[in-house]
Every structure is written in structure tokens, then in C-alpha cells.
Amino acid sequence: MQRPNRTTGTPVLSGRGLVKRYGTQHALDGVDIDIAAGEAIAIVGPSGSGKTSLLHVLAGILRADAGEIHLAGQRIDQLNESKRSLLRRSEFGFVFQSGMLVAELTAEENAALPLLLSGTSRGDALTAARGWLTRLGLRGKESRRPGELSGGEAQRVAIARALAHQPKVIFADEPTGALDTRTGGETMNALLAAGRETGAAVLVVTHDRDLAAAMPRTVAIRDGRIDVEVPV
């Protein structure tokens, strides 16, 4: 039986009856989930359980085969690809395991990229990016390219990029997977602190049990369905 997964706060992002199939295999099999503004959630489960599919469906990277998704009360799952792409640039931020920074761009240019793609002037975009890089402990490294940064520093640039346009929700897929334990912990602390500061919800997919245990709310998925939820 599908277990409810609903926050006690007003949801900024919610999914109802989410289904995603690959051939005859259900990656998601009727998932319900609510995420409140400013909330931090860990999504855990074994490989192939559906946790990354859930993140991608909620973020509009993948289209669900059934179900509904609402952002701040507005249904978004029926938007066409162009509008979903715009939504991802304006309302969502992303942090991936490898950072996915553009090698040819400096740290500040990488952090400013979502703003630049949305039409913000270069000066304003870089000012916002520098502000986040400073908050994340990267003052003086704005002009360095990804190859000149440590793994932890590169992930902080990715966090700055995710935050620079003030998104409603930050999606993080194994954000510490390529980092050592200490650096990973510092990176997650920076991400969660930034989420609290901005009021953005933070949704983290992780295999790291220690990381998940430190999150305020944990949702476990198995075989495409919510298996258990562990609140604070």
C-alpha cells in the first residue's frame, strides 16, 4: 500500500500519483510527496529504486507518464518542453555529483550562468554570482576555472550557480558522491545553510547514510514506491 508522504508545512512543490515507466518496468509507481518552502529532504533507497527518477520528474527533466506536479499551487507537469526548460532556469536550482561546471568559464561565470541564460545583464549576473561565491567561502577564487579548483571548491561553485537566481527548489543528485567525507560534510552544510537563508526547499538524492541521517527529513523509496518516511 502506498504510504502518504506529506509535509506539515504549506507545500511549495507537490506530486500526486506520479508514475514513470521504462518499458514494462515502473521507476515510479504512484508516488505522493509534498515539499515545503525551506525544507530539506533526503531521498534514499537502493540502486534502481526510483529515487533519481523522482528527482528528475519533479524537476521537469523527465515527463511523468501519469500523475500531477504543482509548484506554488500551479500545475507544471503539463507544460511543454520550452516552458519546462524556462521553469528549470528560473524556479529550480541543480547540484549534481560531478558539478557539471563549464570548463572554459571562470567560477563567477559558471555561477552566473542561469542568470545570463535568463537575460540578466552580465554585470548584474556577475555581481549576484560573486555574492554567493563569497558567502560560500570562495572569495578570491572568482576568476579560477574548474580545473584550478579542488573538488569541494567546484561543488561550492555549483551551489552558488544553483542559488544565484533565487530558486524555489534546489535539486541535488549525489552532491557529495565524488568528495571525501570531510569535504562532503562541509559542502552539504554549506548547501543546507544556503537553503535556510534563502527559504529554498532542498531535495537531496543520496546513498550516504550519514548524510541522510543528518537531514531533517528522510524519504525512503523501494521499487518505485514510498517505503518509509523518517521525520525529525
N, C-alpha and C positions, 0 to 999 in steps of 0.2 A: 504494500500500500504506500502510495506517495505521501511523504510527510510534509506538512506545511513548513515554509521557511520564510518567515516574515519578521521584519524588524518592528520594534516598538515605536520608532520614530516615524515621521512622515517620509515615505519613500521618495527619493529623487529618481531612482531607477527601479523598475519592476518588470518581472517576466511572469507570464501565466501560461501554463500548459505548453512549455517550449519543447518542440520535437525537432531533432536533426538526424537525418538518416544518411548513411553512405551505403548504397545498395540496399541490402536487407538488414544491415546492422544499424541499430539505434545508438548513436552517440549521445543523444539526449532523448529521454522517454517520458515527457510530460513534467518538466521541471517548473516549479513555482518558486520565485525568490523576490524579496524586497530588500532594497539597499537605501539607507537613509543618508542625507547630506552629512558629511563629516565623519561617516562611519568607516571603520577599517575592518575588512573581512579577509580571511584566508580561505581559499578553496583548495581542498586536499582530496587525494584519492590515488589509487594505483594507476599505473600507465594504462591508457585506453579506457579510463573510467568515464570520460566526458568532461573533465574539468576545463581543459583548454577550449573545447568546443563551446562550452557555456560562456567562457570569456569572449570568444570571437563572435558568438551570436548576439550577446548583449551589446557588444561594441559595434555591431553592424558590419563587421568584416565578413562574416558569413550570414546568409539569409536562412532563417528557420523554415522548416517545412510546415510547421503548424505552431500556433500559439501567438501571443501578443507581447509586445515590449513597449513600455511607456517611460518617457523621460520627462520629469517635472510635469506629469499629467498629460503629456502629448504622446499619442501613439506614433512610434517611429519605425516599426517593423515593415510597414507597407511603403515606405519611401523608396523612390528609385535610386539607382546606384549613385547618380550625381548628387542627390540630396543627402544620401548617407555619407558620401565622401566629405561633403561640406560639414556635416554634423561631426564627423570624426576630427576634423581640423579645428572646429570652433568650440565644441562642448566636451570632448574627450581628450585625455592625455594618455600616452602609452610609454611604458618602460619594458623593454624586452631583455632576455638573458644576455645577449651579446651587445646590447646597447644600440646597435644599428645606427651608429653615427656615420655621417658622410665624411670619408677620409680626407677629401680635398678642402673641407671647410674648417675654420677655426672653432674653438669651443663656443665662443659667443655667437658665431654664425649658425652653428648647429642648434644651440638653444633657442635662437630667434626664428628658426625655420618655419614653424607653424604660423607665426605671426606674419612673416614675409609672404607665405603662400596665401594667406587670407587678405592680403592687400594693405597691411600696415606699412607705413613708411619705414625705410631702412633705419633711420635714426631712432624712431620710437621703438622699433622692434629690438634693436641692439641695446637700447637703454634698459628695457624690461629684462632682456636676457642677462645683462651684466648684473642687474639687481639680484636675480636668482642665483647666479654663479657666486656672488659674494655671500649670500645667505647660506649657501651650501659649502662654504669654505674653500672656494676656488679663486679668490681674489688674486690677481697677478698672473693667472693662467688663461685669461680670456683669449689670447692670441695663439695659444698652442693648438696643434692639430691632434686628432685622436691618437695617432702613433706616438705622440710625445707625452701622453698621459698614462698613469697607471690604470689598472682595471677598475679600481674603486673610483678614481677621478673621472674616468669615462662614464661610469654609471651615474655619477652625480651630474654630469653634463646632460645625460639622458633624462634625469629627473628634472633638471632646470627646463629642458625642452618640453617636458610633459606639463609643466606648471606655468610657463611664461604667458600663455593665453588665458589663464584663469579658468580651467575646465571645471565642469560639474563633477566628473568622474575620472579617476585615474585607473587605468588597467595595467597591471604589472604581471608579466608572464615569466616566472622563474627569475626574478630580478637579481638574485644573489647566486644563481647556479654556477657562474663562472668565477666566483670570488672565494677567497679563503674565509674561514669562519669569522675572524675579527673584522675584516673589511666588509664582509656581508652584513654583519650586525650593525656596523656603523652606517652602511648605506641604507638599510631598512629603517633605522632610527631617523635618518635624515628625511626619507620619504614620508614616514608617518607624521613626523613633526610638521613637514610642509603641508600635508593634507589637513592637519588640525588647524594650522594657521590660516589656510585659505577656505576651509569649510568644504573642500572637495571630498567625496567618497573615494576610498582606496580599495580596490579589489585585486587581491594577490593570489595567483596560482602558484603553488609551491609543493615540492617533495620534502622540504626541510621541516622535520617535525619540531625542532626547537623554535624555528621562526614561527610556525603555525601556533605553537603553544603560547607564544608571546603576544599574539594578536588578540584584540578584544572579542572577536567573534570568529568561529571556525565552522565551515560548512564542508561536510564530507560527502563525496559523490562516489557511487559504485554502480556500474552497469547503466550509466546514463540517468540515474535517479538519485535524489537526495537520500542519503543513507542515515545521516545523523547530523545534528547541529549542536555545537558546544558554545553557549553564550558565556559572557563574563561571569 
